[in-house]
Amino acid sequence: MTPEAKLISADRLTRFMIAVLMAKGMPQASAATLAEVLVWADLRGVSSHGMARLSMYVRTIADGSMDPAATPVIDSRAGALFIVEGHRCAGPVAMKLALEEAGKRAKAFGVAMAVIRGTTHTGAIGRYAHAAAEQGFAAIMFNGGPPNMAYHGSRVKSLATSPMAIGVPSLEGPLVLDMATATIANGRLQQAARTGEPIPPGCALTKDGVPTTDAAAAEILLPLGGPKGSGMAFMFECLTGVMAANPILAGMIGPGGKARHVHNAMLALIDIAAMRPLDDFKHDMSELGAVVRALPRLEPDVAIMLPGERGAKTFERRAREGIPVSQKALAGLLEVAEKAGVAPPVLL
């Protein structure tokens, strides 16, 4: 937390976001779902996907990319398979419906798989893997969207950063891997641009395809691990957009391509209890975690942490003490509040 940062409680931030979204035409239930996902990210320390994203959602409503009143619907397929048609709704609203339906089908069939089609930005994808793990499922999910990353070997936007998340339960709570396929997540790049911080070499290119460490000049992200990251992002487009008959990339990066704000996703759940007793699984996960934490450390004073463990600790602290709000973030919230005609957020 920087010296100039203020604090806001999760409850106050949530109420403020709901008020803004409802002022923009979003039903209360949908606004609450979207606000919860944003605040969860801030509580976990993922500020790039928290309150900083509220203005983006408001913009997508203003430019027509998002229909704030849209209701996603389930389009069933065989057995454990189904599609959620988003109708340009907020991504978290469609993901919540998909997760609820997948949970029911996983209990019935042992597994469930869904494709989520035609939404706007999905939010922190780790939120859904975390929720699934809390309910006793193992979860795998990933997202596809507009191009903002270069395919390995190219110097133009040709892939989405396509985040993925994997979640499993343990006795201490869910363990969640949440990562983008880019060297640096787009949200973190935007955050660095707002704060003026440089980004590491090898993360991004300028609009002309020149490597840069200036976040403000960076427009094209580079894939994590070169061909590995771009290969994953490419396959995620195949399993989301192409699978859902709503391909994104080919229509945007091909000849005459036109940019549009649209996202697709895929999620898969495994009912662990259908494979083995859930408590035994959690016990073995906790035992594995203890072994890993006890490994000889490369740096004696730096603890070895499991996937999502740092975020869980941050969540506990911020839920108790409040969420830091930088001066720039506060200015952004005040601007959104003024334009929406709602009361500004109340700080601690």
C-alpha positions, 0 to 999 in steps of 0.5 A: 500500500502506497503512502497516499493510498486510502482504504475502502471496505469491500462492502462499501465498494460493492454497494458503490459499484452496484449503484453505478451499474444499476444507473446504467440500466443493469438489473440489481441481481446482475449488477451484484454479480459483476460487482462481487467479481470485481471486488473479489479481485481487489480483495485478492490483490489483483487490482488490474481486474478490480475497481480499475475495470469498472469504467471499462464496463461502463464504456462497453454499455455506452458504446453498445458492446454490452447490453446491461439488461441482457439475460444469458440462456442455456442451450443444452447439448448431449448429457453433460454438455451445454452452451450458455448464450450470453446475448452481450451480457456482462461476462460474470453474469453468464459465467455465474449461470454456467457455473451453477448449471455445470455444478448440477450436471457434474453431480449427475454425470460426474463431469460437465463441460460448457461453452460460454458464447457472446459475452463481454469481459469475463473478469478475473477467471480465477473467481469461478475456479475458486467458487467451483473448488469451494463446492468440491469440484475440480475446475478447468476454465479458459477464455478467448477474446479480441486480439491484443497479443502477438502470435509468436514470430509476428509483430502485430496483434493476432491473439487474445491473452486468453487467461486460464484457471485451474482450481481444486479444494484442500483442507485449507481452502481452494488452491487456484492457478490463474494466469494469462498466456501473455508474459504480462497480463493486459490488465497489469499493463494498463495498471502500469500505464496508469501509474507510470511504472516501467514493464520488464523487457520482453513483455510488449511491443509498440504499435509499430512492433518495436520492443518497449518497456514503456507501459504507456507506449506498449500496445502489443503484448508478447506470449509467455514462453514464446511459442508455448504461450501463443500455442495455448492462446491459439488452442483456447480460441479453438475450444471457445470461439470456434467450438461455440460457432462464434469465432473471434480472431479470424474475423478481426485479424484477417483481410478487412477484419473489424475489431469488436468487444466480444468474449467466449469461454469454456469451463469443465467441472469434475465432481471429485466425490464421483472419483473418490471421497472428497475429504480424502482428496482434500487431505491428500492435497493438504499433504502435498502442499505441506511437502512443497512448502517445506522444500529447501528454499532458494532464498531462505527468507522467501516462503514457498507458496502454492498457487493462489496462496498469496491471494488468499492471504491478501484477501483475509487481510483486506477483508479485515482492514480494507482495500487500498485505493490509490489516488488515480484509482479514486479519481477514476471512481469519482469520475464514474460516479459523477457521470453515472449520477450516483454518490461517490464511494465512502472511504474508511 
